[in-house]
Amino acid sequence: MKTRVIKSICVAAALSLAGALGACETAPVASTPVERTIESAAAVQRSVGEYRLGTSDELRITVFGEEELSGEYVVDGAGRVALPLIGQIEALDLTADEFARRAEQRYAAGYLREPRINVEVLNYRPFYILGEVETPGEYPYTNGLTVMNAIATAGGFTYRANKRVVAIRSAEDADEERIALEPSTQVLPGDTIRVIEKFF
């Protein structure tokens, strides 16, 4: 009788222990405060609007019907473009279409009758990439560039790199923002990308 009681107790204890071990295997591991901060940052998505002109952008400006006024121009260090007849025009932070409309207004003020102008960006200002990539530095921007493309251009991640979150500072902003590292996360001309170190 005692033997059967002892066996029953042992079986119950074994089952209880097995259940506890199973719970340990399936229960999620609690994240640290630092990890939770990173996960929270990873929820942020970057919103990229229409491109705005900046210094060193190279433009092709076409004045229809006026070949001598058309040509390739560069936005200077002051954010202006010097055009024939009308001189300096502010271009900084304007879209290409906004700049074209401003140039039309200036040409229409005593120079041309109903001018029509098209502005195309030929070469954008470069982007910069720092931190946990193999070859940090300055690189030429290409239209539609993503963060993943930029990292590949810089030789790829180091083994210490955080592959979920990246810090980006735009050319117009002194503060960097932590952005979710998704295949579609875009880069703008003049951006500084910092690939941060992961927490081991």
Secondary structure, DSSP 4 states (H G I P E B T S, - for coil): -HHHHHHHHHHHHHHHHHHHHHHHHHSPPPPPHHHHHHHHHHT------S----TT-EEEEEETT-GGG-EEEE--TTSEEEETTTEEEE-TT--HHHHHHHHHHHHHTTT-SS--EEEEEEEPPPEEEEESBSS-EEE---TT-BHHHHHHHTT-B-TTB-SSEEEEE-TT-SS-EEEE--TT-B--TT-EEEEPBPP-
